[in-house]
């Protein structure tokens, strides 16, 4: 149970413990932002953000992930909580490819969540990761309606908060949008960071308002 919602987890085959507990507070943030919005949840895994968006009275949720097993569990989690299944569409696809497809179709959303897997486990891989983060945020910016919100994360320890913000700022510039930081996000308080180990602050996020 998290934030009043119940979630089934795959302890044997799921990532980490089967559920990303470090995003608990951030899922609540998305719930509070979702009312009446058309939401796109990218890398949705087992539906944590999607379920919270529905609980927050989102008008519609599109949830994208490449894993059929994760999507099946996400659907079960929607049903487990008695959430309106008719408001959520699950899409099995590579997220980068699907975002390009949505762009080509002229799709637009009010709220987009980007919670990708780790692109850069170490600082030596930061440059390669930067390209991935810029690409996916650029695509997301192009899919947002004016006045929309982007909730974007990096869990890569090799990309610190300053670099991540710089990457996202570059993506906004290339997309031709004016983005304003509404809130900085981080891992939940039950994932403390040792003072002598700043790399432990691996999860960083931004809530951005698009003009």
C-alpha positions in Angstrom: 0.0 0.0 0.0 1.3 3.4 -1.0 -0.5 6.8 -0.7 -3.7 4.8 -0.2 -3.3 2.7 -3.3 -2.5 -1.0 -3.4 0.1 -2.4 -5.8 1.0 -5.9 -6.8 4.8 -6.5 -7.2 6.9 -9.1 -8.8 9.5 -9.7 -6.1 11.3 -12.4 -8.1 11.5 -10.9 -11.6 10.8 -7.2 -11.1 13.4 -4.4 -11.1 14.9 -3.5 -7.7 12.4 -4.9 -5.1 9.7 -5.1 -7.8 8.6 -1.5 -7.2 10.4 1.9 -7.2 9.9 2.9 -3.6 12.1 6.0 -4.1 9.4 7.6 -6.2 6.7 7.4 -3.5 6.5 11.2 -2.8 6.8 12.0 -6.5 3.9 9.8 -7.4 1.8 11.8 -4.9 3.0 15.0 -6.7 1.7 13.7 -10.0 -1.6 12.8 -8.4 -2.0 16.4 -7.2 -1.3 17.7 -10.7 -3.4 15.3 -12.8 -7.0 16.6 -12.3 -8.8 17.0 -15.6 -5.6 16.4 -17.6 -4.7 14.2 -20.6 -1.6 12.4 -19.1 1.2 10.5 -20.9 3.2 8.2 -18.6 6.4 7.1 -20.2 8.3 4.1 -19.0 5.3 3.3 -16.9 6.5 0.0 -15.6 3.8 -1.4 -13.3 1.6 1.7 -13.3 2.7 3.7 -10.3 2.4 7.1 -11.9 -0.6 6.0 -14.0 -2.6 4.8 -11.1 -1.8 8.0 -9.1 -2.9 10.1 -12.1 -6.2 8.3 -12.3 -6.7 8.6 -8.5 -6.1 12.3 -9.0 -9.0 12.4 -11.5 -7.0 12.6 -14.7 -9.3 12.8 -17.7 -7.2 10.2 -19.6 -3.9 8.4 -19.2 -1.7 6.8 -21.9 0.9 4.5 -20.3 3.9 3.3 -22.4 6.4 0.6 -21.6 8.4 -1.9 -23.6 7.7 -4.8 -21.2 4.6 -6.8 -21.7 5.0 -8.3 -18.3 5.2 -4.9 -16.6 2.1 -3.7 -18.6 0.1 -6.7 -17.5 0.9 -6.0 -13.9 0.1 -2.3 -14.4 -3.4 -3.3 -15.7 -3.8 -5.6 -12.7 -2.9 -2.7 -10.4 -5.5 -0.4 -12.0 -8.1 -3.1 -11.4 -6.9 -3.8 -7.9 -7.7 -0.2 -6.9 -11.0 0.0 -8.7 -9.7 2.8 -10.9 -11.6 3.6 -14.2 -9.9 1.3 -16.7 -11.8 3.0 -19.5 -9.6 6.1 -18.9 -6.3 4.4 -19.4 -4.6 3.1 -22.5 -1.6 0.8 -22.3 0.9 0.8 -25.1 3.7 -1.7 -25.5 6.4 0.1 -27.4 9.9 1.5 -27.3 9.2 4.9 -25.7 11.5 6.9 -28.0 9.8 5.4 -31.1 6.3 5.9 -29.6 7.0 9.5 -28.8 8.1 10.1 -32.4 4.9 8.4 -33.6 2.8 10.6 -31.4 4.6 13.6 -32.7 4.0 12.6 -36.3 0.3 12.0 -35.5 0.0 15.5 -34.0 -0.9 14.1 -30.5 -0.8 16.5 -27.6 -0.9 16.1 -23.8 -1.4 18.2 -20.8 0.9 16.4 -18.5 3.8 14.1 -19.4 5.8 12.0 -17.0 9.3 10.8 -18.1 10.8 8.3 -15.7 13.4 6.4 -17.8 15.8 3.7 -16.7 19.3 4.5 -15.7 21.2 5.9 -18.8 24.5 6.6 -17.0 25.5 4.4 -14.0 28.9 6.2 -13.9 30.2 9.7 -14.7 32.2 8.2 -17.6 29.0 7.5 -19.4 27.4 10.9 -18.8 28.0 12.2 -22.3 26.2 9.3 -23.9 23.4 9.6 -21.4 23.1 13.3 -22.1 22.1 12.6 -25.7 19.4 10.2 -24.5 18.0 12.6 -21.9 18.0 15.5 -24.4 16.3 13.5 -27.1 13.5 12.2 -24.9 12.8 15.6 -23.3 12.9 17.3 -26.6 10.2 14.9 -27.9 8.1 15.4 -24.8 8.3 19.2 -25.1 6.9 18.9 -28.6 4.0 16.9 -27.4 2.9 19.3 -24.7 0.0 21.7 -25.1 0.7 25.3 -24.1 0.2 25.5 -20.3 1.2 21.8 -20.0 3.4 20.2 -17.4 6.5 18.0 -17.8 7.6 15.9 -14.9 11.0 14.6 -15.9 13.5 12.4 -14.0 17.0 11.0 -14.1 18.1 8.2 -11.9 21.6 8.1 -13.3 24.2 8.6 -10.7 26.6 9.8 -13.4 24.4 12.8 -14.2 24.1 15.3 -11.3 21.2 17.7 -10.8 23.0 20.7 -12.4 23.9 18.7 -15.5 20.4 17.2 -15.8 18.8 20.7 -15.6 21.3 21.9 -18.3 20.4 19.0 -20.6 16.6 19.6 -20.2 17.1 23.4 -20.7 18.9 22.6 -24.0 16.0 20.4 -25.0 13.5 23.1 -24.3 15.5 25.6 -26.4 15.7 23.2 -29.3 12.0 22.5 -29.0 11.2 26.2 -29.1 9.3 26.3 -25.9 9.7 28.5 -22.8 9.8 26.2 -19.8 9.7 27.3 -16.1 10.7 25.2 -13.1 7.8 24.8 -10.8 9.4 22.3 -8.4 12.6 20.3 -7.9 12.1 16.6 -7.1 14.3 14.0 -5.4 14.1 10.5 -4.0 11.7 10.0 -1.1 12.9 10.8 2.4 13.2 7.1 3.3 16.2 7.0 0.8 18.6 9.2 2.8 21.9 10.4 1.3 25.2 10.1 3.3 26.9 13.5 3.7 30.1 12.0 2.6 28.5 10.3 -0.5 26.8 12.9 -2.6 26.4 10.4 -5.4 23.7 8.8 -3.3 21.4 11.6 -4.4 20.9 9.7 -7.6 17.3 10.6 -8.3 16.6 14.1 -9.5 13.5 15.5 -11.1 11.9 18.7 -12.4 8.3 19.8 -12.7 8.2 22.2 -15.6 5.5 24.5 -16.8 5.3 25.1 -20.5 4.3 28.5 -21.9 
